[in-house]
Amino acid sequence: FGNFDITDPSSFLTTTVAANTNYARYRRATDRKDQLAAVRFDGVYDLSQTGFFRSLNAGVRYSEHTRKTDLANNGDVNIPIARDGMTAAQIVAQANQNCRLAFPASEFMTQSSTNIRKWATFD
């Protein structure tokens, strides 16, 4: 995605560069399910009666993340199909234009080392 700009809503049009088209179609047609499980135990043992050490703190945390992806459901079919006298590209372009929103947060991820602070947002 060399020139793919996540802040530009027009990057998600099917009429732009082929790499962008494939990305948008992949995101639309891929079914993803995430599951996150975590357990945490913390304990404090009071040693205040025994001298130099006042307490002993210990903790254990376990987490597991799974992602299930159904990549077989993208038969490389145009999404959406042409209708009402409009091509698939025209339908997507119209939805892209009509559903754009301003990025809803300010100072998003400012404490992060990433340079991503916003992206294209649609209703």
Secondary structure in CASP SS format (residue, H / E / C, confidence):
PFRMAT SS
TARGET T0000
AUTHOR 0000-0000-0000
METHOD secondary structure of the structure
MODEL  1
F C 1.00
G C 1.00
N C 1.00
F C 1.00
D C 1.00
I C 1.00
T C 1.00
D C 1.00
P H 1.00
S H 1.00
S H 1.00
F H 1.00
L C 1.00
T C 1.00
T C 1.00
T C 1.00
V C 1.00
A H 1.00
A H 1.00
N H 1.00
T H 1.00
N H 1.00
Y H 1.00
A H 1.00
R H 1.00
Y H 1.00
R H 1.00
R H 1.00
A H 1.00
T C 1.00
D E 1.00
R E 1.00
K E 1.00
D E 1.00
Q E 1.00
L E 1.00
A E 1.00
A E 1.00
V E 1.00
R E 1.00
F E 1.00
D E 1.00
G E 1.00
V E 1.00
Y E 1.00
D E 1.00
L C 1.00
S C 1.00
Q C 1.00
T C 1.00
G C 1.00
F C 1.00
F C 1.00
R C 1.00
S E 1.00
L E 1.00
N E 1.00
A E 1.00
G E 1.00
V E 1.00
R E 1.00
Y E 1.00
S E 1.00
E E 1.00
H E 1.00
T E 1.00
R E 1.00
K E 1.00
T E 1.00
D E 1.00
L H 1.00
A H 1.00
N H 1.00
N C 1.00
G C 1.00
D C 1.00
V C 1.00
N C 1.00
I C 1.00
P C 1.00
I C 1.00
A C 1.00
R E 1.00
D C 1.00
G C 1.00
M E 1.00
T C 1.00
A H 1.00
A H 1.00
Q H 1.00
I H 1.00
V H 1.00
A H 1.00
Q H 1.00
A H 1.00
N H 1.00
Q H 1.00
N H 1.00
C C 1.00
R E 1.00
L E 1.00
A C 1.00
F C 1.00
P C 1.00
A C 1.00
S C 1.00
E C 1.00
F C 1.00
M C 1.00
T C 1.00
Q C 1.00
S C 1.00
S C 1.00
T C 1.00
N C 1.00
I C 1.00
R C 1.00
K C 1.00
W C 1.00
A C 1.00
T E 1.00
F E 1.00
D C 1.00
END
